[in-house]
């Protein structure tokens, strides 16, 4: 994929890992143009067979992302405008993204910024990171968070955060399982890369199947979802069950060696 070295989004690739950096001073807020660029970046990541894992981070230590750029909105950006192929922030509505994405939250993460982090599969955060869903104060609804949070953390906790818009710290985010790990600010990016390299070494076809099964099963009865898996009615599962990688996994186990995944 084409690398970006300037503008609100920068990218770099190391091995099969893509690092995406949101860099839009002063606060890394996202306007329509930035959102569309992010959608293009994550679509290219999705479609590039040579990439297996992405890290989403932000420049600086004060802000990860406060979400929607209200100054841009005041200047004419419509809140229901064209966010691009992946919806807000390029991830929220990107179809068939079957590769793991890690968020490295390095500061203030609120509103649409928290919704963006929730669109990732794993979230690491710095000790000083703070979180909130303050949309109530601007007369709007945290739409994606209202859908996702009550399914991921206890209902009454989610409603507390949504209805009050209160701030909560990294320790509380860890307690409710929103973040995987708290790191020092200095160690955050390195920890994210360690995790990315661990996933990079894993079986990409299995990861793809996990992501599709989790996504499709969210609104299905257990038995219906299981039947779709066992009958190979999900494309990623069907591909996995016919793959060299599945045979390699079985052989490696039998031969007591580490598997070599080829993604085919």
C-alpha positions in Angstrom: 0.0 0.0 0.0 1.1 3.6 -0.6 2.7 5.1 2.5 1.7 8.6 3.8 4.5 10.8 5.2 2.6 14.1 5.7 -0.9 15.4 6.3 -3.3 14.4 9.1 -2.5 10.7 8.7 1.0 9.2 8.5 1.7 5.5 7.9 4.7 3.2 8.1 5.1 -0.5 7.6 7.5 -2.9 9.3 7.2 -6.5 8.2 3.5 -7.2 8.0 2.5 -4.5 10.6 1.0 -1.2 9.6 1.3 1.7 11.9 -1.2 4.5 11.4 -0.6 7.8 13.2 -3.3 10.5 13.6 -1.5 13.8 13.6 -3.8 16.8 13.4 -2.8 19.6 15.8 -3.8 20.7 18.2 -6.0 18.0 19.5 -6.1 15.3 16.8 -9.8 15.9 16.2 -11.3 14.3 13.1 -13.0 16.2 10.3 -14.6 14.8 7.1 -11.4 15.0 5.1 -9.3 13.2 7.7 -12.0 10.5 8.2 -12.1 9.8 4.4 -8.3 9.5 4.4 -8.4 7.1 7.3 -11.0 5.0 5.5 -8.8 4.8 2.4 -5.8 3.7 4.6 -7.7 1.0 6.4 -9.4 -0.3 3.2 -5.9 -0.6 1.7 -4.7 -2.4 4.8 -7.7 -4.8 4.6 -7.0 -5.6 1.0 -3.2 -5.9 1.1 -2.3 -9.6 1.5 1.1 -8.6 2.8 -0.2 -6.8 5.9 -1.6 -8.7 8.9 -1.9 -6.3 11.8 -2.5 -2.6 12.3 -1.6 -0.2 15.1 -3.6 3.0 15.5 -1.8 5.7 17.5 -1.8 9.5 17.7 0.9 12.1 17.8 1.8 13.7 21.1 1.0 12.7 24.7 -1.9 15.0 25.5 -4.5 13.8 23.0 -5.4 10.5 21.4 -8.5 11.9 19.8 -11.4 14.0 21.1 -13.6 12.8 18.2 -15.5 14.9 15.8 -14.0 18.3 15.0 -16.6 20.8 16.3 -14.6 23.7 14.8 -14.8 22.1 11.4 -18.5 21.5 12.0 -19.0 25.2 12.8 -17.2 25.9 9.6 -19.6 23.8 7.5 -18.7 20.1 7.9 -22.0 18.3 8.3 -22.2 15.9 11.2 -24.1 13.5 8.9 -21.6 14.2 6.0 -19.5 11.8 4.0 -17.1 10.2 6.4 -15.7 7.9 3.7 -15.7 4.2 3.1 -15.1 3.2 6.7 -17.5 5.6 8.4 -16.2 7.8 11.1 -12.4 7.4 11.6 -12.2 4.8 8.8 -12.9 1.8 11.0 -16.4 2.1 12.5 -18.2 0.8 9.4 -15.5 -0.7 7.2 -16.9 -4.0 5.9 -15.0 -7.3 6.2 -12.0 -6.0 8.1 -10.8 -9.4 9.2 -7.4 -8.4 10.5 -6.6 -7.4 14.1 -6.2 -3.7 14.9 -4.6 -2.4 18.1 -5.3 1.1 19.5 -2.5 2.8 21.5 -4.3 5.5 23.5 -1.8 8.1 24.6 -4.0 10.8 26.3 -7.4 12.2 26.1 -9.8 9.8 24.4 -13.3 11.0 24.3 -16.5 11.1 22.2 -15.8 9.9 18.7 -12.2 9.2 19.8 -13.4 6.6 22.3 -15.7 5.2 19.7 -12.8 5.0 17.3 -10.8 3.1 19.9 -13.8 0.8 20.5 -13.7 0.0 16.8 -10.3 -1.6 17.3 -9.9 -5.2 18.6 -7.4 -4.5 21.4 -6.7 -1.3 23.3 -3.6 -0.4 25.2 -3.4 3.0 27.1 -0.9 5.2 28.9 -1.3 5.7 32.6 -2.4 9.3 32.1 -5.1 8.4 29.5 -8.6 9.7 30.3 -11.9 8.7 28.7 -15.4 10.1 28.3 -18.5 10.2 26.2 -19.4 13.9 26.6 -21.8 14.1 23.6 -24.7 15.0 25.9 -23.1 18.3 26.5 -23.1 19.2 22.8 -26.7 18.1 22.3 -26.0 14.9 20.3 -25.8 11.2 20.9 -22.8 9.0 21.1 -24.3 6.7 18.5 -21.7 4.0 18.1 -20.9 3.9 21.8 -24.6 3.6 22.6 -24.7 0.5 20.4 -21.4 -1.1 21.5 -20.8 -0.3 25.2 -23.9 -2.0 26.7 -22.9 -5.2 24.9 -19.3 -5.1 26.1 -19.5 -3.9 29.7 -22.2 -4.1 32.4 -25.4 -2.3 31.2 -25.6 0.0 34.2 -22.0 1.1 33.9 -22.5 1.8 30.2 -25.6 3.9 30.9 -23.7 5.8 33.6 -21.0 6.8 31.1 -23.5 7.6 28.4 -26.0 9.5 30.5 -23.6 11.5 32.6 -20.8 12.0 30.1 -18.4 11.8 33.1 -14.6 11.3 32.7 -13.0 8.1 33.9 -9.3 7.2 34.1 -7.2 4.3 32.8 -7.6 2.2 36.0 -11.4 2.3 35.6 -11.2 1.5 31.9 -9.0 -1.5 32.8 -11.5 -2.6 35.5 -14.4 -2.7 33.0 -12.3 -4.5 30.4 -12.3 -1.6 27.9 -8.5 -1.6 27.8 -6.2 -4.6 27.8 -3.2 -3.1 29.6 -2.0 0.2 31.1 1.6 1.2 30.2 3.8 4.2 31.0 3.7 6.8 28.3 7.2 6.0 27.3 6.5 2.2 26.9 3.1 2.5 25.2 4.2 2.4 21.6 6.7 -0.3 22.2 4.1 -2.5 24.0 1.8 -2.0 21.1 4.5 -3.1 18.7 5.3 -6.2 20.9 1.6 -7.1 20.7 1.5 -6.5 17.0 4.5 -8.7 16.4 2.9 -11.5 18.4 -0.2 -11.3 16.3 1.9 -10.9 13.1 3.5 -14.3 13.9 0.1 -16.0 14.3 -2.3 -17.6 11.8 -3.9 -14.9 9.7 -6.7 -17.1 8.3 -7.7 -18.1 11.9 -7.7 -14.4 12.9 -9.9 -13.6 9.9 -12.3 -16.4 10.9 -12.4 -15.3 14.5 -13.3 -11.7 13.4 -16.0 -12.8 11.0 -17.6 -15.2 13.5 -17.6 -12.7 16.3 -19.0 -10.0 14.1 -21.7 -12.2 12.5 -22.7 -13.9 15.7 -23.4 -10.7 17.6 -27.0 -10.7 16.7 -27.6 -14.4 16.1 -28.8 -17.2 18.3 -26.0 -19.4 19.5 -27.1 -22.5 17.6 -27.7 -20.6 14.4 -24.2 -19.1 14.6 -22.6 -22.4 15.4 -24.4 -24.1 12.5 -23.1 -21.5 10.1 -19.6 -22.2 11.3 -19.8 -26.0 11.3 -21.4 -25.9 7.8 -18.8 -23.6 6.5 -21.3 -20.9 5.6 -19.0 -18.1 6.5 -16.4 -17.3 3.8 -13.4 -17.0 6.1 -14.3 -20.2 7.9 -14.7 -22.0 4.5 -11.3 -20.7 3.4 -9.6 -21.7 6.6 -11.0 -25.3 6.5 -9.6 -25.7 3.0 -6.3 -24.1 3.6 -2.7 -25.2 3.8 -2.4 -23.4 7.1 -4.9 -25.7 8.8 -2.9 -28.7 7.6 0.3 -27.0 8.7 -1.2 -26.4 12.2 -2.0 -30.1 12.6 1.3 -31.2 11.2 3.3 -28.8 13.5 1.4 -30.1 16.5 2.1 -33.7 15.6 5.7 -33.0 14.9 6.1 -30.9 18.0 7.4 -27.8 16.2 6.3 -24.3 15.7 4.0 -23.8 12.7 4.9 -21.7 9.7 1.9 -19.8 8.6 1.5 -18.8 5.0 -1.9 -17.3 5.0 -3.2 -19.7 2.3 
